[in-house]
Amino acid sequence: TMNGIEEDVYEITVNSNLLDKPYIVSVPHTRLINKPVFSGISDSQGNSVLRGEALNKDKKIQISWTPLKEGVTYQVIVKNALNIKWMDSVSSSAVVIPENVLAKGSYYIFINAQESFGDIFYSTENYYSVSNISSSTVSFSVE
């Protein structure tokens, strides 16, 4: 966990009796400080969660938010009280849930924003760095 610095390159030095000299890895890291903010959650009929309206399960649901910056991946998660009911990962600032994916009921939606550097599989780089921040959770109903 790295707190306080928004953007920097961190140098990690490994000293070992097995190495002739210290092994140094430079890891770029950006700390996301702004949360994604929902700008729209509505169905294709015009009902809007942000106006306190229920959404129609038979219509596409459009979700949009303020983008943070280039290179950020957004994971949009819709849950009921117990389970994830729909999820998508995108690099844009909008997604569409197809009609009839969500049944009638109450739901919660939030967005995880991630910016990463390096290689999660360590096949091309010898480091991996990720910054994550989540939006506020919005509750809504589908009829």
Buried (B, 14 or more C-beta within 10 A) or exposed (E): EEEEEEEEEEEEEEEEEEEEEEEEEEBEBBBBEEBBEBEEBBBBEEBBBEEEBBBBBEBBBBBBBEBBEEEBBBBBBBBBEEEEBBEEEEEEBBBEBEBEEBEEEEBBBBBBBBBBBBEEEEEEBEBEBBBEBBBEEBEBBBE
